[in-house]
Structure formats: C-alpha cells, structure tokens
Amino acid sequence: MNSDFVIGGSRVAMLDRARVYACGVTPYDVTHLGHAATFVWVDVLARVLRLLDVEPEVCRNVTDVDDVLDAASERAGAYYDRFAAIHQFQFDDDMAALNVRPPEHEPRAHRYVESVIRLACGLLGRGAAYSSGGSVYFRGHDVPARAGVERLEALRLARQFGGRPDDPAKEDEFDVAVWQASEPGHPSWDSPWGPGRPGWHAECVAMSLSVLGAGVDIHAGGADLRFPHHAYHAAMAEAFTGITPYARSWFHVGTVAVAGEKMAKSAGNLVLLGDLLAEHSSDTIRLMILDRPWQSSWDYLPQQADAAADRVEALRRAAARDEAASQAAVGEVHRLLAHELDVPAALDVAIEAGGITARTLATTLGLRDPHAGGV
C-alpha cells in the first residue's frame, strides 16, 4: 500500500483491506446524473485502492424503508417493497451500463429492522436515547455543532430532510428518530415500544455496523448528505460502540447542478442517465464526471460531454502507442491518484506518456474501450 494515500484531507494508512461504506439510493425513481456522479467516484476510489494493492470491501446500502419511497409507492398504487425492488433493478442496470462494479455488500434496509431495534435498545441503555410516544429518539442536541453547522442552517436542513424538528414528542429539536412510531401510509413492524419503522439515519448505522463492524476506513456519499445524514450516522455509531472516530476519512462527492440549482426531482431539473447514455458512450459519461476534483460541485452543460469525448479519444490514442514503459510516468500516475484521486493531472501525465501508463490509467478509471485498456 502506498503509505501516502490521502482522501478527504486525511491520510488513511491501510494494509491489505479497506472498509468503505457508501450511502446508496432510495429506489423510488429513475437514475440521474447526480446519482451517477457519486457512484462512479466510489467505483474509481475502489479501483484506485486495488491499484495500490489494497482490497476494498465496499458496502453500498439500499434505503428501501423511507418516507419518500412510501409516498411514491402509494401514488403508484404499489406496495413499498415491490415498488422498491423494481426501481432497484433499474438502478443496478444503469450502474452496469456505466461500468460501475457491484459492491461486495448491498444490504437492504427492510432486512435490518431487527438490527435497528437492537441499536435503539443499546442507545437507550447508554443514555444516548429516550423513548416517547412509541418512538425512540437519539439525543442530538450537539450534533450540529460537532458537524460545524450553524443552528439556523441545521434547522433548515433538518426540515428539508424530514427530520421533524417541531415534533412535540422530542425533548430537543435536534433529536432524531431511531425508531418512529407507526403512522398511516407507512409500513410497520413490531418493537418493544409498539409498532413502527426505523429512522433514516439509524438504518444506515445498523447496516454499516452489521456488515463492516464498529468503524470504517472511508465513508462515501454525496456532499449534500454531509448534514444531517452523515453527521447523525457518525454520532449514533460512536454513541453505540464507544469507538471514535467512526470514519477515518469522509469522501463527500460534489453535487451536480443545473444553472446553479442542485439536480433534484423537486427542482424539475433532472438530467437522466438513460438519456445521456442514448447519446454518448459510458466512457464519455465517466470521464465527464471524473475529469475534475471529486470534492467540487459543478454545473452540468451539454457541451461538457463533447469535451469528455475528446479526452477519451486522446487517452485511447495515447494507450495505442507502443512506447517503452516509463517507470517515472507510471509512478507519477500512482502518486496523483493516491493523493485525493487527482484524475485531471493523472490524465495529463498518461496522455503525454502513452503506452502502458495510459493503459493502466484507462483500466483504473473503468473505461471500456479495449484499445484503452478498459475492463
């Protein structure tokens, strides 16, 4: 392992294995470019780890117990689990079309309800949660400050993401449900506190701890999930296990916007992955996503795909050159990828060096063109 591997501003020293938890989709709608950007970057993160002789163990969850999914399935007149399964199949098909490798683990929230109940019991026993009105709430009064989020902004985000800060059953507006009491229009399971369902943050905690253990090397997901979701995930996990930090590094991938507004169904500005793939190769879409700093949010413009196609062609031509291996160039590509996944700089080096350097980078970036060393 390259001892200088740096991601998210943190040096992460690993031997043979890296535990990566990636926040997956809520399967209730079609895949858009914003989804694709996150999961292509996670895929490349795993490929770079393999390049550096570390075997990634990626756990990418499926949030198939969720208020948004419940509302969508009700509108469609379908039961939540069947509705989620159909959309999950479509998502998996989209990821395969983009050459995103399946994760080693893909837990589905509805199979971890008992784990959430055990999590709630553990948090209650540690005084980190309390029961009220058939729900169990995690004490989160200090989570915004720990995450570096101002109070008013934290309240805005809590409301935006369904955190219900005005819930009268709570002791504090920043407490969040580990277990939510049963409500009409939502699936329900039995628990020691009565019928109900898992809270969003608690689902991810239960799946992460069950699959990967008490902590992870890298926690990945969209930058828009930094607060409240990732902040509460870490706080709950640390309160339950007593082990800090929960994540040694955070991989918050920049969001994709259109005309300055984050891509979202509610904004009506989705750029659908299926539409992009109907006009461009998967290599082009991947490089349009990857040829920029992973942390940076960006505005999508149609002409970016044309520029990415030119970049793919330049790498393909460089890879086809029969040039002697340059250890210096190969080593420089490794160094650039090991330091914050600097794909733009690595592409410049590989296109200039050609030969094995370009073919190695093409493989690591998951490009499919056989002349460019794709997989």
NULO-428776 format. One line per field, with one value per residue: residue number from 1; residue in one letter; x negated, y negated, z of N, C-alpha, C in turn. Coordinates in steps of 0.05 Angstrom, whole numbers, plus 5000, padded with zeros to 4 digits. Each point is the difference from the previous one (the first is absolute). Last residue first. Layout:
<recs>
num	c(NUM,...) $
residu	c(A,...) $
n_xx	c(X,...) $
n_yy	c(Y,...) $
n_zz	c(Z,...) $
ca_xx	c(X,...) $
ca_yy	c(Y,...) $
ca_zz	c(Z,...) $
c_xx	c(X,...) $
c_yy	c(Y,...) $
c_zz	c(Z,...) $
</recs>
This chain:
<recs>
num	c(375,374,373,372,371,370,369,368,367,366,365,364,363,362,361,360,359,358,357,356,355,354,353,352,351,350,349,348,347,346,345,344,343,342,341,340,339,338,337,336,335,334,333,332,331,330,329,328,327,326,325,324,323,322,321,320,319,318,317,316,315,314,313,312,311,310,309,308,307,306,305,304,303,302,301,300,299,298,297,296,295,294,293,292,291,290,289,288,287,286,285,284,283,282,281,280,279,278,277,276,275,274,273,272,271,270,269,268,267,266,265,264,263,262,261,260,259,258,257,256,255,254,253,252,251,250,249,248,247,246,245,244,243,242,241,240,239,238,237,236,235,234,233,232,231,230,229,228,227,226,225,224,223,222,221,220,219,218,217,216,215,214,213,212,211,210,209,208,207,206,205,204,203,202,201,200,199,198,197,196,195,194,193,192,191,190,189,188,187,186,185,184,183,182,181,180,179,178,177,176,175,174,173,172,171,170,169,168,167,166,165,164,163,162,161,160,159,158,157,156,155,154,153,152,151,150,149,148,147,146,145,144,143,142,141,140,139,138,137,136,135,134,133,132,131,130,129,128,127,126,125,124,123,122,121,120,119,118,117,116,115,114,113,112,111,110,109,108,107,106,105,104,103,102,101,100,99,98,97,96,95,94,93,92,91,90,89,88,87,86,85,84,83,82,81,80,79,78,77,76,75,74,73,72,71,70,69,68,67,66,65,64,63,62,61,60,59,58,57,56,55,54,53,52,51,50,49,48,47,46,45,44,43,42,41,40,39,38,37,36,35,34,33,32,31,30,29,28,27,26,25,24,23,22,21,20,19,18,17,16,15,14,13,12,11,10,9,8,7,6,5,4,3,2,1) $
residu	c(V,G,G,A,H,P,D,R,L,G,L,T,T,A,L,T,R,A,T,I,G,G,A,E,I,A,V,D,L,A,A,P,V,D,L,E,H,A,L,L,R,H,V,E,G,V,A,A,Q,S,A,A,E,D,R,A,A,A,R,R,L,A,E,V,R,D,A,A,A,D,A,Q,Q,P,L,Y,D,W,S,S,Q,W,P,R,D,L,I,M,L,R,I,T,D,S,S,H,E,A,L,L,D,G,L,L,V,L,N,G,A,S,K,A,M,K,E,G,A,V,A,V,T,G,V,H,F,W,S,R,A,Y,P,T,I,G,T,F,A,E,A,M,A,A,H,Y,A,H,H,P,F,R,L,D,A,G,G,A,H,I,D,V,G,A,G,L,V,S,L,S,M,A,V,C,E,A,H,W,G,P,R,G,P,G,W,P,S,D,W,S,P,H,G,P,E,S,A,Q,W,V,A,V,D,F,E,D,E,K,A,P,D,D,P,R,G,G,F,Q,R,A,L,R,L,A,E,L,R,E,V,G,A,R,A,P,V,D,H,G,R,F,Y,V,S,G,G,S,S,Y,A,A,G,R,G,L,L,G,C,A,L,R,I,V,S,E,V,Y,R,H,A,R,P,E,H,E,P,P,R,V,N,L,A,A,M,D,D,D,F,Q,F,Q,H,I,A,A,F,R,D,Y,Y,A,G,A,R,E,S,A,A,D,L,V,D,D,V,D,T,V,N,R,C,V,E,P,E,V,D,L,L,R,L,V,R,A,L,V,D,V,W,V,F,T,A,A,H,G,L,H,T,V,D,Y,P,T,V,G,C,A,Y,V,R,A,R,D,L,M,A,V,R,S,G,G,I,V,F,D,S,N,M) $
n_xx	c(5241,4915,4925,4991,5030,5086,5085,5053,4980,4977,4922,4917,4965,4955,4911,4929,4971,4940,4909,4952,4989,4986,4980,5054,5086,5006,4994,5077,5069,4995,5031,5094,5036,4983,5018,4962,4912,4971,4995,4921,4922,4991,4970,4908,4945,4992,4937,4909,4967,5014,5002,5005,5060,5074,5106,5094,5039,5018,5080,5078,5016,5039,5093,5056,5016,5066,5088,5029,5035,5090,5065,5023,5068,5089,5008,5006,4951,4954,4935,4917,4934,4942,4941,4985,5019,5063,5092,5004,4970,5061,5058,4965,4993,5076,5045,5075,5092,5064,4982,5035,5088,5016,4984,5046,5019,5067,5054,5080,5007,5014,4948,4895,4893,4961,4977,4955,5003,4998,4936,4949,4927,4914,4956,4950,4951,4938,4944,4983,5089,5046,4939,4995,5074,5071,5091,5084,4992,4962,5056,5060,4967,4983,5073,5035,4960,5019,5084,5038,4946,4936,5033,4987,4923,4994,4953,4935,4919,4913,4954,5061,5053,5037,5029,5033,5094,5065,5000,5040,5095,5047,5001,5058,5091,5024,5022,5091,5077,5073,5096,5098,5068,4980,4935,4937,5015,5039,5029,5035,5016,5057,5080,5043,4947,4932,4908,4892,4888,4921,5003,4968,4973,4989,5060,5024,5049,5084,5088,5047,4962,4952,4924,4988,4954,4991,4951,5004,4998,4918,4942,5009,4965,4908,4968,5003,4930,4898,4916,4924,4998,5016,5073,5088,5031,5035,5087,5048,5039,5074,5095,5094,5113,5090,5021,4912,4893,4887,4881,4908,4974,4980,5064,5053,4963,5005,5081,5016,4960,5042,5069,4975,4983,5072,5029,4962,5026,5036,4937,4922,4893,4911,4885,4920,5012,5004,4967,5004,5013,5079,5080,5028,5053,5092,5054,5027,5076,5085,5033,5039,5090,5065,5014,5054,5094,5034,5009,5073,5099,5071,5047,4965,4987,4961,4906,4947,4990,4938,4908,4964,4979,4945,4944,4942,4896,4900,4884,4893,4892,4896,4892,4896,4890,4895,4919,5000,5064,5087,5046,5042,5087,5073,5030,5055,5092,5049,5026,5077,5082,5034,5038,5086,5081,5028,5039,5089,5083,5104,5071,5013,4926,4914,4890,4899,4903,4908,4903,4906,4899,4906,4900,4908,4949,5008,5016,5023,5007,5057,5055,5057,4944,4895,4905,4904,4950,5015,5001) $
n_yy	c(5050,4936,4955,4955,5037,5042,4948,4969,4946,4976,4965,5045,5031,4938,4979,5054,4990,4929,5015,5057,4953,4893,4902,4920,5011,5017,4927,4947,5036,4993,4921,4994,5052,5014,5036,4995,5039,5082,4996,4962,5054,5066,4972,4988,5076,5028,4955,5022,5079,5029,5067,5007,4997,4999,4961,4988,4948,4908,4979,4997,4924,4927,5004,4976,4909,4959,5008,4940,4917,4997,4996,4917,4939,4986,4968,4990,4973,5019,5019,5050,5065,5057,4958,5012,5059,5077,5005,5011,5083,5073,5003,5032,5093,5050,4966,4942,4976,5049,4994,4927,5008,5053,4962,4906,4902,4923,4928,4974,4997,5073,5077,4984,4953,4901,4900,4935,5018,5095,5080,5077,5027,5044,5069,5041,5068,5015,5057,5054,5033,5010,4962,5021,5068,5038,5036,4953,4908,4979,5006,4928,4921,5000,4988,4914,4940,5014,4966,4904,4949,5035,5018,4959,5024,5104,5094,5080,5031,5063,5058,5046,5052,5066,5084,5038,5027,4968,4906,4944,4997,4951,4906,4961,4988,4927,4914,4986,5042,5082,5041,5040,5035,5022,5005,5076,5039,5027,4961,4949,4923,4919,4944,4970,5015,5032,4982,4998,5006,4960,4889,4900,4893,4905,4938,5028,5056,5055,5017,4938,4967,4945,5015,5067,5038,4999,4946,4903,4959,4992,4933,4913,4985,4984,4913,4939,5009,5015,5067,5066,5088,5012,4950,5035,5069,5001,5025,5092,5101,5077,5061,5066,5024,5006,4932,4983,5032,4990,4996,5006,5054,5096,5069,4982,5021,5090,5031,4980,5054,5080,4997,4998,5081,5048,4978,5019,5026,4931,4940,5035,5021,5033,5022,5006,4937,4979,4944,4933,4967,4967,5049,5045,4952,4994,5072,5004,4950,5036,5060,4965,4973,5066,5024,4945,5011,5072,4988,4943,5009,4952,4925,4908,4932,5032,5011,4924,4973,5048,4979,4929,5016,5089,5097,5045,4975,5047,5004,5027,5028,5045,5021,5007,5014,4972,4975,4929,4997,5012,4925,4946,5023,4972,4912,4983,5014,4931,4928,5010,4986,4909,4957,5025,4960,4920,5000,5059,5083,5030,5025,5034,5045,4959,5011,5005,4989,5046,5038,5063,5045,5055,5062,5032,4934,4892,4887,4895,4885,4909,4935,5038,5073,5047,5068,5033,5083,5083,5107) $
n_zz	c(4621,4950,4944,4914,4919,5008,5043,5077,5100,5097,5053,5007,4918,4946,5023,4970,4911,4980,5017,4942,4909,4995,5029,5009,5034,5092,5062,5013,5053,5094,5041,5016,5074,5106,5098,5091,5016,4963,4905,4964,4999,4932,4917,4989,4983,4911,4948,5010,4960,4898,4907,4893,4912,4920,4990,5017,5070,4983,4956,5052,5052,4958,4987,5071,5011,4948,5030,5067,4974,4975,5068,5038,4966,5037,5102,5117,5097,5102,5099,5053,5037,4945,4918,4896,4921,5008,4960,4908,4968,4996,4926,4918,4988,4975,4910,4947,4977,5054,5093,5051,5032,5077,5086,5029,5044,5052,5051,5060,5101,5061,4985,4994,4995,5022,4970,4942,4905,5001,5055,5072,5085,5058,5073,5089,5070,5098,5085,5075,5058,5081,5079,5084,5061,5057,4970,4982,4979,4917,4923,4984,4960,4906,4942,4990,4938,4907,4966,4989,4951,4943,4907,4913,4948,4967,5017,5062,5076,5039,5059,5078,5091,5060,4937,4912,4983,5065,5018,4935,4994,5065,4991,4938,5025,5055,4966,4975,5062,5020,5030,5053,5092,5102,5068,4994,4902,4889,4903,4898,4909,4959,4994,5093,5091,5093,5053,5002,5027,5005,4995,5035,5044,5013,5044,5102,5057,4950,4962,4941,4900,4932,4940,4917,4915,4895,4931,4995,5086,5043,4970,5035,5086,5009,4984,5071,5066,4967,4981,5011,5048,5093,5030,4986,5060,5095,5036,4997,5040,4971,5005,4986,5009,5032,5066,5046,5044,4991,4996,5019,5080,5006,4980,4923,4917,4972,4962,4910,4934,4978,4937,4910,4958,4966,4913,4908,4909,4945,4954,4934,4959,4950,4982,4951,4914,4893,4915,4914,4906,4949,4986,5077,5061,4982,5026,5090,5024,4984,5063,5077,4997,5017,5090,5057,5001,5050,5092,5034,4960,4933,4949,4982,5065,5079,5002,5019,5091,5053,4991,5049,5091,5026,4994,4942,4974,4985,4999,4996,5025,4978,5008,4951,4992,4971,4947,4931,4930,5032,5032,4936,4972,5054,4989,4927,5009,5041,4946,4947,5042,5012,4925,4968,5033,4963,4914,4997,5006,5031,5077,5090,5071,5054,5011,5043,5057,5036,5052,5013,5036,4975,5001,5006,5057,5034,5030,4975,5009,4974,4952,4932,4963,4976,5009,5005,5008,4930,4990) $
ca_xx	c(5007,5024,4996,4991,4975,4978,4988,5006,5008,5023,5023,5006,5011,5026,5019,5005,5017,5028,5011,5010,4993,5010,4982,4973,5002,5004,4976,4980,5006,4992,4971,4992,5003,4997,5011,5026,5004,4999,5025,5022,4998,5007,5029,5013,4999,5018,5028,5005,5006,4986,5011,4987,4978,4983,4972,4994,4997,4975,4977,5000,4989,4972,4986,5000,4980,4973,4996,4992,4972,4983,4998,4980,4974,4999,5006,5000,5024,4997,5026,5013,5013,5024,4996,5004,4979,4975,5002,5012,4979,4982,5014,5004,4973,4996,4990,4971,4985,5011,4989,4972,4999,5008,4978,5002,4987,4984,4977,5008,4992,5016,5026,5019,5017,4994,5018,4995,5004,5007,5021,5003,5026,5015,4998,5024,4998,5026,5000,4974,4988,5013,5023,4998,4975,4980,4976,5007,5014,4981,4981,5014,5006,4975,4990,5015,4994,4974,4998,4998,5018,4982,5008,5026,4994,5002,5027,5004,5029,5010,4977,4992,4991,5004,4989,4972,4984,5004,4988,4971,4988,5004,4982,4972,4997,4996,4972,4982,4993,4974,4980,4986,4995,5025,5014,5006,4976,5002,4990,4998,4997,4972,4986,5014,5017,5016,5025,5023,5024,4987,5012,5010,5002,4980,5007,4984,4989,4971,4992,5004,5015,5022,4990,5022,4992,5020,4995,4998,5027,5016,4994,5010,5030,5006,4996,5022,5026,5014,5022,4992,4998,4978,4975,4993,4991,4973,4998,4982,4995,4972,4985,4975,4976,4997,5023,5022,5024,5023,5026,4997,5010,4978,4984,5015,4999,4973,4997,5016,4986,4977,5012,5006,4975,4993,5017,4985,4990,5023,5009,5026,5022,5022,5024,4998,4985,5017,4999,4996,4977,4978,4996,4986,4973,4987,4996,4978,4975,4994,4991,4973,4982,5001,4985,4971,4993,5001,4977,4973,4989,4984,5018,5000,5010,5029,5014,4999,5019,5028,5008,5003,5025,4995,5020,5027,5019,5024,5026,5017,5027,5020,5025,5022,5026,5018,4998,4980,4975,4989,4990,4974,4981,4994,4986,4972,4989,4996,4977,4976,4993,4991,4974,4978,4995,4990,4971,4992,4973,4979,5002,5028,5009,5027,5024,5012,5029,5011,5030,5013,5029,5012,5029,5010,4983,5013,4981,5013,4982,4989,4982,5016,5027,5014,5028,5009,5003,4987,5017) $
ca_yy	c(5026,5001,5017,4983,4988,5019,5003,5025,4995,5016,4983,4990,5022,5006,4980,5004,5023,4994,4980,5014,5028,5020,5023,4993,4993,5025,5016,4985,5002,5027,4999,4982,5011,4978,5009,4988,4975,5005,5013,4981,4980,5012,5005,4974,4992,5018,4992,4973,5004,4980,4992,5014,4986,5022,4996,5017,5027,5003,4998,5024,5021,4994,5006,5029,5009,4993,5019,5026,4997,4999,5027,5014,5000,5021,4987,5015,4996,4989,5001,4975,4985,5014,5008,4976,4981,5004,4999,4974,4980,5003,4991,4971,4988,5000,5025,5001,4982,5003,5024,4995,4982,5014,5016,5029,5009,5025,4995,5004,4976,4978,5003,5014,5018,5029,5013,4993,4972,4989,4980,4990,5003,4976,4993,4986,4996,4995,4980,4988,5001,5021,4992,4976,4998,4987,5017,5029,5002,4995,5022,5024,4996,5002,5028,5017,4991,5011,5029,5013,4995,4994,5017,4990,4978,4973,4991,4985,4998,4977,4984,5004,4976,4976,4998,4992,5011,5029,5015,4996,5015,5028,5008,5001,5022,5025,5001,5000,4973,4988,5005,4977,5002,5000,4975,4997,4993,5000,5025,5001,5028,5010,4997,5009,4979,5006,5013,4982,5016,5026,5026,5013,5029,5014,4999,4979,4982,4998,5022,4994,5022,4990,4986,4993,5005,5015,5029,5009,5000,5020,5026,5001,5003,5027,5017,4994,5009,4981,4988,4974,5001,5018,4987,4978,5010,4990,4971,4988,4973,4996,4977,4998,4996,5022,5003,4981,5007,5003,4999,4984,4973,4983,5009,4995,4971,4994,5010,4983,4974,5005,5003,4974,4987,5010,4988,4992,5025,5015,4991,4986,5005,4982,5003,5026,5000,5004,5027,4999,5016,4982,4986,5018,5002,4974,5001,5018,4986,4980,5015,5009,4978,4993,5021,4995,4975,5006,5017,4988,5004,5024,5022,5019,4987,4996,5026,5006,4982,5007,5025,4992,4985,4971,4992,5008,4989,4993,5008,4979,5005,4978,5014,4986,5011,5002,5026,4997,4993,5025,5016,4989,5008,5028,5003,4994,5021,5022,4993,5003,5029,5011,4988,5013,5027,4996,4995,4976,4991,5006,4986,4992,5008,5007,4985,5007,4995,4980,5000,4976,5002,4975,4998,5016,5022,5026,5022,5024,5023,5017,4984,4982,4996,4978,4998,4972,4990,4974,4976) $
ca_zz	c(5012,5016,5023,5022,4992,5003,4973,4987,4972,4992,4998,5026,5015,4989,5010,5029,5003,4992,5019,5024,5006,4982,5001,4991,4972,4985,5000,4985,4972,4991,4997,4979,4974,4981,4975,4994,5015,5029,5007,4997,5021,5026,4999,5004,5028,5015,4993,5012,5029,5015,5026,5022,5012,5010,4992,4976,5009,5016,4981,4984,5016,5005,4976,4997,5020,4989,4978,5012,5009,4976,4989,5016,4986,4979,4974,4975,4983,4973,4988,4989,5021,5010,5028,5017,4992,5014,5029,5005,5001,5023,5024,5000,5005,5029,5011,5005,4982,4973,4988,4994,4978,4976,4991,5004,4976,4998,4983,4972,4985,5009,4988,5018,4985,5002,5018,5028,5003,4974,4999,4972,4987,4993,4971,4993,4971,4987,4979,4999,4974,4985,4984,4984,4984,5016,5003,5004,5025,5021,5001,5011,5028,5016,4997,5020,5027,5008,4999,5026,5022,5022,5023,5011,5019,4989,4994,4975,4997,4984,4991,4972,4987,5017,5027,5000,4978,4996,5022,5001,4978,5004,5023,4990,4980,5015,5008,4977,4991,5006,4979,4989,4971,4984,5005,5028,5015,5029,5012,5029,5010,5001,4974,4977,4989,4976,5005,4996,4994,4995,5006,4976,5004,4985,4972,4987,5021,5005,5017,5028,5012,5015,5024,5018,5028,5015,4999,4972,4988,5014,4989,4972,5001,5008,4977,4981,5009,5016,4987,4991,4971,4993,5008,4981,4974,4994,5004,4979,5011,5006,4989,5015,4984,4983,4982,5004,4986,5018,4987,4977,5006,5004,5022,5024,5005,5009,5028,5017,5002,5018,5027,5009,5007,5026,5020,5024,5012,5012,5027,4996,5019,4993,5017,5013,5026,5023,5010,5029,5008,5005,4975,4983,5009,4993,4971,4995,5009,4980,4976,5005,4995,4972,4985,5003,4986,4971,4994,5001,5026,5003,5006,4979,4975,5004,4996,4971,4986,5007,4985,4972,4997,5000,5020,4991,5019,4986,5009,4989,5008,4997,5007,5012,4991,5023,5014,5021,4987,4989,5022,5008,4980,5005,5026,4994,4984,5019,5016,4983,4999,5026,5007,4986,5012,5027,4999,4986,5006,4980,4975,4994,4974,5008,4991,4974,5003,4981,5001,4989,5003,5007,4997,4978,4991,4999,4998,5009,4991,5021,5017,5017,4989,5013,4989,4999,5028,5000,5000) $
c_xx	c(5029,5006,5025,4997,4989,4973,4976,4986,5001,5010,5025,5025,5009,5014,5028,5021,5006,5018,5028,5011,5013,4994,5008,4982,4973,5001,5002,4974,4979,5005,4989,4970,4992,5000,4998,5010,5025,5004,5001,5027,5024,5000,5009,5031,5014,5001,5020,5029,5006,5007,4982,5012,4989,4974,4983,4971,4992,4996,4974,4976,4999,4987,4970,4984,4998,4978,4973,4994,4990,4970,4982,4996,4978,4973,4997,5007,4997,5027,4998,5028,5018,5016,5026,4994,5003,4978,4973,5003,5011,4979,4982,5013,5002,4973,4997,4992,4970,4984,5011,4987,4971,4999,5007,4977,4998,4989,4983,4977,5008,4994,5018,5027,5018,5020,4995,5018,4998,5007,5006,5024,5000,5026,5017,4998,5027,4996,5028,4997,4972,4987,5012,4973,5001,4973,4980,4975,5006,5012,4980,4981,5013,5006,4975,4992,5014,4992,4973,4991,5029,5015,4982,5009,5026,4995,5000,5029,5004,5030,5009,4975,4993,4991,5002,4988,4970,4982,5003,4987,4970,4987,5002,4981,4971,4997,4994,4971,4978,4998,4974,4981,4987,4993,5026,5016,5007,4974,5003,4990,4994,5000,4971,4984,5015,5018,5017,5026,5024,5022,4981,5010,5013,4998,4980,5005,4985,4993,4970,4992,5003,5017,5023,4991,5020,4993,5019,4998,4999,5028,5016,4995,5011,5031,5006,4998,5023,5029,5014,5022,4992,4995,4976,4973,4994,4991,4973,4995,4979,4995,4971,4984,4976,4976,4997,5022,5022,5024,5021,5027,4998,5008,4977,4984,5015,4997,4973,4997,5014,4984,4978,5012,5005,4973,4993,5017,4985,4991,5022,5012,5024,5023,5021,5025,4999,4984,5020,5002,4992,4974,4977,4994,4983,4971,4985,4993,4976,4974,4992,4989,4971,4980,4998,4983,4970,4991,4999,4978,4970,4990,4986,5019,5002,5013,5030,5014,5001,5020,5029,5009,5005,5027,4996,5021,5028,5020,5023,5029,5017,5027,5021,5023,5023,5027,5015,4997,4977,4973,4989,4988,4972,4979,4992,4984,4970,4987,4994,4975,4977,4990,4990,4973,4974,4995,4989,4969,4993,4973,4976,5003,5029,5014,5025,5025,5013,5030,5009,5030,5012,5030,5009,5029,5012,4979,5015,4980,5012,4982,4987,4983,5016,5027,5015,5027,5010,5006,4983) $
c_yy	c(5007,5028,5002,5017,4982,4989,5019,5005,5026,4995,5015,4982,4991,5022,5006,4981,5006,5023,4993,4980,5011,5028,5022,5024,4993,4994,5024,5016,4985,5004,5027,5000,4981,5010,4977,5007,4986,4975,5006,5013,4981,4979,5013,5003,4974,4992,5017,4991,4974,5003,4980,4989,5016,4988,5022,4997,5019,5029,5003,5000,5026,5022,4995,5008,5031,5010,4995,5020,5026,4998,5001,5029,5014,5001,5022,4983,5017,4998,4986,5005,4978,4984,5013,5009,4973,4979,4998,4996,4972,4978,5003,4990,4969,4988,4998,5027,5003,4984,5006,5024,4994,4983,5015,5015,5030,5004,5025,4997,5002,4974,4977,5002,5015,5017,5030,5013,4992,4970,4994,4982,4989,5005,4976,4989,4988,4993,4999,4978,4986,5004,5024,4999,4975,4997,4989,5016,5030,5003,4998,5023,5024,4997,5003,5029,5017,4992,5011,5030,4999,4994,4995,5016,4989,4978,4972,4994,4982,5002,4975,4983,5006,4975,4972,4999,4995,5012,5030,5017,4998,5017,5030,5009,5002,5024,5027,5003,5002,4971,4987,5009,4974,5000,4997,4974,4999,4993,4998,5027,4999,5029,5009,4996,5011,4977,5002,5015,4981,5019,5023,5028,5013,5030,5015,5002,4977,4982,4999,5023,4996,5022,4990,4986,4992,5006,5016,5030,5010,5001,5022,5027,5001,5005,5029,5017,4995,5008,4981,4985,4972,5001,5018,4987,4977,5008,4989,4971,4986,4971,5000,4978,5000,4998,5023,5005,4980,5007,5002,4997,4982,4971,4983,5008,4992,4970,4992,5009,4982,4974,5004,5001,4972,4988,5010,4987,4994,5026,5018,4994,4982,5005,4980,5006,5028,4999,5003,5028,4995,5014,4980,4987,5019,5001,4975,5002,5018,4986,4980,5015,5007,4977,4994,5020,4995,4975,5008,5019,4992,5003,5027,5023,5019,4986,4998,5026,5007,4983,5008,5023,4992,4986,4970,4998,5006,4991,4993,5007,4977,5010,4979,5019,4985,5010,5001,5024,4998,4995,5026,5015,4990,5010,5029,5000,4996,5024,5022,4993,5006,5029,5012,4989,5012,5026,4995,4996,4974,4988,5007,4986,4994,5006,5008,4985,5005,4998,4977,5003,4973,5003,4973,4995,5014,5021,5027,5023,5025,5021,5017,4985,4983,4997,4979,4997,4971,4987,4975) $
c_zz	c(4993,5010,5018,5025,5023,4993,5002,4974,4985,4972,4990,5000,5028,5015,4989,5010,5029,5003,4994,5020,5025,5010,4981,4998,4989,4970,4982,4998,4983,4970,4991,4995,4977,4972,4979,4972,4989,5017,5030,5009,4999,5022,5026,4999,5005,5029,5015,4995,5013,5029,5014,5026,5024,5010,5013,4992,4977,5008,5015,4981,4984,5016,5003,4976,4999,5018,4987,4978,5012,5008,4976,4991,5016,4986,4979,4976,4975,4986,4973,4989,4989,5020,5011,5029,5014,4994,5013,5031,5003,5000,5025,5025,5001,5007,5030,5011,5002,4980,4972,4985,4991,4975,4974,4987,5003,4972,4996,4980,4971,4985,5007,4986,5020,4986,5000,5020,5030,5005,4971,5000,4972,4985,4994,4971,4991,4971,4988,4979,5001,4973,4986,4986,4983,4986,5020,5006,5006,5028,5023,5002,5013,5030,5018,4998,5022,5029,5010,4999,4989,5026,5024,5024,5012,5021,4988,4996,4976,4998,4985,4995,4971,4986,5012,5028,5003,4979,4996,5022,5000,4978,5003,5022,4991,4981,5014,5008,4979,4990,5007,4978,4990,4971,4985,5007,5030,5013,5030,5009,5030,5009,5000,4974,4976,4993,4974,5005,5000,4992,4992,5007,4975,5007,4982,4970,4988,5023,5006,5019,5030,5013,5018,5026,5021,5029,5018,4998,4972,4988,5013,4987,4971,5001,5006,4975,4980,5006,5019,4985,4988,4971,4993,5007,4980,4972,4992,5004,4982,5009,5009,4986,5018,4981,4980,4979,5007,4984,5022,4985,4976,5007,5007,5025,5025,5006,5011,5030,5020,5004,5021,5028,5010,5009,5028,5021,5026,5012,5012,5028,4994,5018,4991,5017,5011,5026,5023,5011,5030,5008,5002,4973,4983,5009,4990,4970,4995,5007,4978,4977,5006,4994,4971,4984,5002,4984,4971,4991,5000,5029,5004,5005,4977,4976,5003,4994,4970,4985,5007,4983,4971,4994,5003,5021,4991,5020,4981,5006,4991,5009,5001,5007,5013,4989,5026,5018,5020,4986,4991,5024,5006,4980,5005,5026,4994,4986,5021,5016,4981,4996,5026,5008,4987,5014,5028,5003,4985,5009,4982,4974,4995,4974,5017,4995,4972,5003,4982,5002,4991,5001,5008,4994,4976,4992,5001,4995,5013,4988,5022,5020,5020,4986,5017,4988,5000,5027,5000) $
</recs>
